[in-house]
Amino acid sequence: MPQNRLAALRAELDRMGVDGFIIPRGDEYLGEYVPPSSERLSWLTGFTGSAGLAIVLADRAAVFTDGRYTTQLAQQTDPALWERRHVTEEPPAGWLKQHAAGRRIGYDPWLHPQAALDRLAASGATLVPLPANPIDAVWTDRPEPPTAPAEPWPDLFAGRSAAEKREMIAQELREAGEEAVVLADAHSVAWLLNMRGGDLDHTPLALAFALLRSDASVTVFMEPAKAGPVLREALGNAVSIEPRSALPTALAALRGRKVRLDPEATPAWFAHTLAEAGAEVAKGADPVRLPRACKTEAEQNGARAAHHRDARAMIRFLHWFAEEAPKGGLTELAAGERLLAFRAAEDRFRAESFPAITGAGEHGAIIHYRATDATNRPVKPDEAFLIDSGAQYLDGTTDITRTLWTGPAEPPAELRTRYTLVLRGLIALAATRFPEGVAGPHLDAIARRPLWEAGLDYDHGTGHGVGAFLSVHEGPAAFSRNAANVPLREGMILSDEPGFYLPGSYGIRIENLLLVRADPQAAGPKRWLGFETLTLVPFERALIDAATLGAAERAWIDAYHARILVEVGPTLDGPAAAWLRTACAPL
C-alpha cells in the first residue's frame, strides 16, 4: 500500500539521519525513459508520468510535474499522502524554502545533475548526498537492472563512422585544452559509438557511461557481458569496455587533468569524485548533443524512409478505424493494438517509440494519458478520439498525433472550430521561414496564435527534438517558451504539435515531424531556414471547418494531401487506397 511505502521510507530516512529526501523521475543516466528497476518515483507515489519529482519530509510530502501530467497526477496519487504541485508554477525550491529551510534534506548523487542541485540549494535547505538510495533499502521486490546485449548500428544509417565521430569530438576537446569529457547521457554514448541496445522498451539504448579522451580513445562503462564479439570488432581497439565498478579508479587516474562535465546532464557524483581525485572540472555542454541533433544526410534519408513506411501503417489504421469506430465495440487498448500490428508488418520496424496514447472522449483531455486494463474505455460513436503514437525503425524514429471523429453523426460546431484552430497553428509553424540564429522559443508563439486569438491555449510545449533510431524526445532544441535558447540548425528534426484540451470532455492535438532545411528561395546575404514536413498522413476531414481557413492555409492542406497521394498512395491498394483518395481530395 502507498502509505506503507511512504512510512517505510520515512523510517529509513530517520535511520540515515536526514529530515527529508528528494526523488526525481530519472535514473543515473538522467533520461526521460527508465527501466523498471529505476521507477522509484512510480513505486513510491503511484504516479507513472515521464516527468516528475517528489520531496518527502517527516510531516508532509509533495509531487511535482508539468502541465502534461497534472490531470494524471491527480488521478494516480493519494491526496491524503501527497500534495500535488505544478513544477513551473510552484517550483520544488520554493516548496523546500517554505517547508524545509535549514533542514537536512538527503539526495542520491547519482540521480541529480549539479545544476539541479544548485537550484534546490537556493531554498536554504542543507542538501546532503547519501551513500545509498534509501528507497532501494525498502523496495523489497525491486526488479533487476536490464542486461540486454549492445549491438552496432550500421554506418550506412549513421552516415558517419564511430571513428570519425570520436575524432571530431576529440578535436573539440583539444581546442578547448581539455583532456577528457565524461559522457553520462546514454544517448550521447550511443551516438558517438554507433551503438544501440535493448535496455529500454521503447528507446534502443545500451545504458552506459563513457569517458572520451582528447586522443579519441574511449572507455565505456557497462557490464562487459553486454558487448559481444560483433560489437567489439565494430568499436575497434581504441574503445575499451569496463564494468561500472571501474569508474572510481578511472576518474582517480585523471588527477591534475582538465575534464569537461555538463552540469545539466551529468550526475553530481562525477563532479564530487573528480574533485576529490584532484582533477580540474571544466563546466561545459555535452559536446555530443548538438552534432547528434543535426542529422547527417544518411540520417535524414533514413527518417524520410521511416516516415513513408509509418505513413502506410497509419493510413491502413485510419481506414480501419473509419470503418469500425461508428459501429461501437472498439476499446482504447484494442485501437492501440491494431495500430501496432499495422506497424509491425512494416520493414525495419523494431518497437513503438513510446506507449501509444489512445484517449477516447474525456480521456483525450489527459495530455499524456495511457490506457490500462483498469482505465480501458469503449470508443463510442460520435466522439473525439486522440491517438498519439510512434515507432522505432532501424533507420528512423517517428511520432505522430491525429485527433479523429468516430461518427457517424456530424461533429459539433465547437469541436470543429477548435480542431481547425489547432490545425491552423500547426500549418503556421510548418510554413515558417526564419533567419539563421532563431531558436525554438522564438517560434513557439507562432503555433499558438490562432488559439490565442480565440482566448485559448495549451499547457505544454509546441514541439521537441527527435532522435535517429534513438529517443523520441531529444534535445537540445525545442519549440517551447521554457526551452533553451538553442538556434535551430539544418538537419534537426522537431515535432510540431499544438493542441487544446477541455477536461472532462475531449482533447485535440495534431502532430507532424519537421526537418530543418536551408531555404532555397532565400535572397540576400543572410542565410534562411525552413521546414520539410516528414509526416505524411491526412488530417481528419470531418473536423476541418474549411470556411474559417485562409486561402494560404487551404492551399497548404491541399498541397500536403496531394503530396501524400503521390508519395504514399502508390504503396497502397484496395480499400485503403480508395479511402486515402477520398481523405486527400481537395477541400
N, C-alpha and C positions, 0 to 999 in steps of 0.2 A: 504494500500500500504506500502511496506517496508520502503520507505523514510519517510512516515508519522510516522511510529512507531519509527524510529530512531530519528526523530525530537522531538517526544513526550518524549522519554527517555531523550534526552539532556536537554529539558526544566525542567524535574523533577530533574535531577542532579544539574542543576543550582539552583533550589529552595532549594535543600538539602545542597548546599554549597561545592560541590566537583567538581573536574576538570575531572573526568572520572569514569568509573565503569567496573568491571570485571565480566563476565558472564560465568560460567562453564556449561558444559552439564549436570552434575549430579544434584540430588536433595539432601535433607538434610540427606539421608541415604548413600550418596556418591556412589550410584550404577550406573552401566552402563545403565541399563534399568529403565526408569522413567515413571510415569503415565502422562496422558495428561496435568494435572494441573501443572506439573513441566517442561514442554517442553518450557522453557523460551528462550533457545538459538534458537530453531527452530522458535518460534513465531517472534523473533526479526530479524533473519537473513535469514530465509528460508532454512537453512542447516539442514537436518534431520539425519545426521550420528550419531552414538552412541558414538563418541569420539570427543570432540572439546571444544574450549574456545574462547570467544570474548572479546575484550577490546574496549571500546568506550571512545573517548576523544571529546572535543568540536569541533575539527577541522579535525579529522580523526578517522578511526575505522579499526580493523583487526580481522579476524577469523583464528584460528589455528586448524589444525587437523593433523593426521598422514598419512602415506603412503597408508593406506587402502582407504582413502576418498578424496585424493587430486583431483581426476577427478570429483567426485561427488560435492565437494565444488565449483569447478569452474563452474559447471552446475547450481547450485542452488542459488548462491549468485550474487548480482549485483556488478560488478567491479567499478561502479561509487560511490558506498557506502562503499564497503568493500575491504580491502587488504586481499589477501589470502596467508597464510603462513604455511609452513611445521613445525610442532611443534618441531621436533627434530633438523632440520637444522637451524631454526630461532626461538629459544625459546621465549616465551612471556616475560621473564625477560629482554632479550636483546632488544626486541622491546620497552618495557617500559623505559629502560635506555636511548635509543636513542631519544624517543619522549616525555617522561613524568618525567624525573628525577627532583626531587624537587617538583613535583606537588602532590596535594591531590587526591588520587585515592580510591574511595569507593569500598567496597565489602560487601557481605552478609555473616556474620559469621556462618550461618547455612550451607553454601554451599561449604566451603573450609576447608580441614584439615590444621592444623597448619603448618605441614611440607611444604605444597604447598605455603602457605603464606610466610614462611621464604625464600623460593627460589625467590619469586616475590619481596620481600623486598630488596633483594640484588641489585635490579635495581637502587636504590636511590630514588624511588618514596615513598611518605608517604602514607601508606595504612591505610584507615580509615574504621572501622567497622560501618555499618549503622544500625539504629534501625529497619528499614523495607526495603524490597527489592523494589527499585524504579520501576522495571518492573511491579510488581504486581499493582502499582498505576495507570499505564497507559494501562494495559491489561484488557480492559473493559469486554471482553467476555470470561474470563478465566474459564475453566471447574472446577467443584467442585472436591475436593480430593476424592480418592476412599474410599469406605466403605464396601468392600466385607467381609463376615464373615471369621474368622480364624477357623481352624479345626485341630484336632490332626493327626499326621502322625503315622501309626501303628508301634509299636516296632518291629513287625515281619519284616518290611522292614528296619528299622533303625539298628537293631542288638544290640542296647543298649538303655536302658530306659532313659528318661529325668532326672530322679533322679540320675542315675549313672553318667550321663554327668555333672550334676550340682556339684556333689561331686568331680569328677575328676578335674574340673577346679578350684573349691574352694580350693582343696588341693594345687594346684599350687600357688594360692594367699597366702595361709597360709605360704608356704615355702618361699615366697618372702617377707613376712612381710607386705603384702598389705591387706587392709580391704575390698576393693571392686574394681570392674572393670566396666567401662562404655562400653557397647556393642552398638555401633552406627550402625554397619553393620546389616541390617535386615536379611541377610543370616546367620550370627552368632546366632542371636536370634532364627531363625527357627531351626537351627541345635541343639542348646542347649536344646530347649524345645520340640523337635519333633513336631513342629507346622508348618503348611503350610496355604496358603490363596490364595485369588484371586485378590489382588490389582493391579497386572500387567498382561498384556495379555499373556505373554509367560514364565514367571517365577512364580512359585506357592508360592508367598510370601504374608504374612501379614506384611505390613510395620509397624515396631515398633522399639523402643529403649528398652534397658533393663539395669538394674543395678543388677549385681550379687555380693553378699557379701561372705565373707570368711566362713560364716556358711552355705553356699549353698542355702540360700534363694534368691529369685529373685523378683524384681518389674519390670513388663512390662509396658511400656508407649505407649498405643494406646487407641483408643476410646473403653470404656468398652462394648458398644453395639456390638462390633465385636466378642466378646467372649461369645458364648452360653454355656449352661449347660454341654454339652458333653465335650467341651474343658476345661472348668473349673474343671470338675471332673478329667480329664486326667492330668491336671497340678498339682493338689493337693494343700494342704493348705500352702505349703512353697512358692508358687508363687502367688503374688497378681497382679492385673491389675488396673492401674490408667490412667487417661487421660493425654495427653501430657502436658496439662497446669499445671500438678502437678510436672513437672521436676524441676523448680527452688526451690521449697520447699524441694524436696527430696535431691537435691545437697547441699542445705544450711545445711541440717542435718549432712553432712559429715565433718563439721568443725573440724579441728585437726586430721582428719583421712588421711591415705595414700591411694590414689585412683589411679589405673592404667588407663592410656589413651594411645591408639595407635595414635601417632601424624600423621600417614599416613592415618588413616581410621576413624577418629573422627572429626566431625565439630569443628572448633575453638571455637564456642560458649561454648562448655562444659568446655574447659580449662579456658576460661575467667571467667565463672560463678563459677567454683570450686575455682579458685584463689581468687576471691572476697569474697567467703564464708569462706576462711581461711583453706581450705583443702590442703594437700600436694599432688601435682600432680606428679605421677611417670610415666615417659615415658616408654612404653614397647609395645611389639607386642600384638595384639589381641590374647588372649590365645586360642581362638576357631578356628582360621584359619587353623592351621596345623592339629589338630585332625580331623577337618571337611574334609580336603583334603585326609586324609588317610582312605579310606573306610573300614568299617567293613566287615567281611566275608559275612554277610547278604546283605550289600550294593553291594559288588562285584557280588554276585549271582543274585541280582536284575538287575544289569547292564547287565549281560550276558543274562538274560531272556528278558530284554527290547530290546537288540540288535538283538536277534533272531526274535522277532516279527517285529522289524523295518526292518530287512533284508527281511522278507517275503513281507512287503508292498513295499519296494524299488524294489525288483525283479519284482513284479507284475507291478510296474510303468515302469521299464526299458523295460519289454516285450511289454507293451502297446506303449511306446514311439518308440521302434524299428519298430513297425508296422505302426504307424501313421505319424511319422516325415517325412519319404521320400515322402509322398503324398502332403505335404504342408497343409495349413489350420489350423495348430495349432498357438497359441499365447503363449507368455511367461506366462501371467496370467492363461491361461487355463491349461498349463502344471503343474503349481504350485497347482492349484485347484484339478487336478486329483490325484496328489501325496497325497495331504491332505485327499482326500476321501479314498484312499487305507489305509492310516494310521488310519483314524478314525474308520475303520472297525475292527481294532485290539483291543484285550482285554487290559484293563487298560490304554488306550490312554486318555490323558487329553487335550493336546493342542500342537501346534508347539512350539519348544523351541526357535524359533526366526522366523521372517517373511522369508519365503523361498526366496533365491536369485536365480532367473531364468534368466540367461543372454544369449541371443542368439547373435551369431556373435560378433560384436564390443561391445555389452553390457557386454559380459563376461570379457572384459578387465577392467571394473569398479569393483574394488575388492569387494566392499560391495554394489553392485547395488541392487536396489529394484524396480521392475516393478510396475507402477501405471497406472491408466486409461490414463494418458497423455503420458506415455512413452511406453506402452504396444506394443510390436513389434511382427510381424509374425515370427514364427520359420520356416525358409526357408530350403528347401532341400540343401544338400551339404555345410553345415557349422558346426562350433563347437557350442556346447550348454553346458553351465556350470550351474549345479544345486547344490546349497549348502543349505542344509536343516537339520532339526532335529525335534525331538519330545519329549514331556514330557509324560512319562508313570508313573503310580503310583509307580513303583519300579525302575525307572531309567530314565536318560536323554541321548538322542542321538544327534549326529552331524555328518553328512557325506557330502562329496562333490564328485561328479563324473563329469567329462568332457566327453561329448558324441559327436558322429559324426552322423549327421542326414541322410546322404546318399541321394540317392542310389549310387552315384559315389564313387570311391576310394578317400580317403582324400589326400591332397597334402603332398609331402615328408617332407617339412619343419615342418608342423604341427605334423606329426608322430614322427619326430626326437625330437622335443621339448617336446611333451607329454611323450615320453619314458624317456627323461632326468628327468622330474618331477617324473615319476613313480620310476625310479632308486633311486632318493633321498628319497622317501617315504620308499622304501624297506630298504635302508641303515640304516635309523634311526630305523625302526621297528625291524631289526635284530641285533641291537647293544647290546652287553653285556658290563657292566661297573661296576667298584667297588663302593661300598657304599661311599657316600660323594660327588659323582659327581652331579652337578647341571645342570639345563636346559640350561643356556648359554654355558656350555661346549659342549653340544651335537648339538646345532643349526647348526653349520657348516657342520655336517655330512650329513644332508639332502640337503644342498646347493652345496656340492662338485661336483656332476655331472653337474649341471648348471654352476658353476664357471669355470670348465674345458673348457666349451664351450663359456666362456665370457658372461654369462647370470646370472641374479639374480632376486629376487622379493623383493618388499618393504613392507614386513610385517613379523611378527614373524612366526616361523615354527609351533608353537603349544601353546595351552592354556589349563589350567585345566578345568575339567568339574565336575559339582556337581552331587549329588544323589537326583533326583527329586528336583533339585534346579537350580541355574543359569547354563546356558550352557557355560558361561565364569566364571571361578573360580580361585582364587589364592590359595596359594602364588607362586606355581611353574609354569614355562612356558619354552618352547623352544624358546628363543629369545636372541639376543646379548644384548638387553636392559633389560632383565628380572632380577629380584632379584636373588642373589646368594643363592638360597634355595636348599639344597641337595634333590634329588629325594628319595622318601621313598615308601616302599611296600604299595600297596593299592591306590596310586594316579592314577587318570585317566587323561590323557592328549591327545590332538589331535596331529596328525602328518599330516601336510597339506602344503607341498611345492607347488609352483606354478610358472607360467610365464605368463606375460601379454604384449600383443602388442597393444597399444592404437589404436583405430580406426579399429581394425581387429578381434582379438579374445583374449580370456583368457583361461588359463589352470590351474586348481587346482584339486588335488586329496587328499582326506582326509579320514583317518581312526582314530578311537579312540584306544588308547593303555592303558593297565593296567600294572602298575609297579609290578613286582613279583620277588621273590627270584629266582636266577638261580640254579636249582637243579644239574647242571653239574659242578658247580664251584668246583675247588680243591684248597687246600692251606688254610692258616689261615684267609685270608681276605674274607669278605662277598661280593658276587657279585649279581647284579640285572640284570633283562632283562625285556622284554615286552611281554605281551599277547595281540594279536590283538582282539579287541572286535567286530569291524565292519565286517560283513560277506556278502559283496556284490561284485559281479565280476567287474573287470575293463573293459574298452572299448577296445575290441579286435581289432577293426578296426584301432585304433590309436597306437597300440603297434608295434614298429619296432623290432621284435624278433631278427633280425640279429645283433643288436647292444647290446644285453644283454649278460652279462657274464653267465657262467654255473650256478653259485650260484644264480644269480638273476632269471634265468629261473626256476630253481628248487623251489625257494621261491614262485614264482607266481603259478606254477603248484600245489604245496602243499596247498597254500591258496585256490585256486579254488576247489581242491579236498575236502578240509575241508568244504567249503560251500555246496558242493553236499551232503556230509554226514550229516551235521548238520541242514541244512535248506531245502535241496531238498525233503526229505520225507514229509514236511508240505505243499508242493505244488502239484497241479495236473493239468492235461490238458495241454493246450498250454504253460502256464507259466513254467511248469515243463520241457517241451521239450525245450523251449528257454534256460532255465538255463543249461541244459545238454550241449547244443552247446556252450554257453558262458563260461562254465567252463572246456571245453575239454583241454587236454594238449596243450601247444604251439607247 
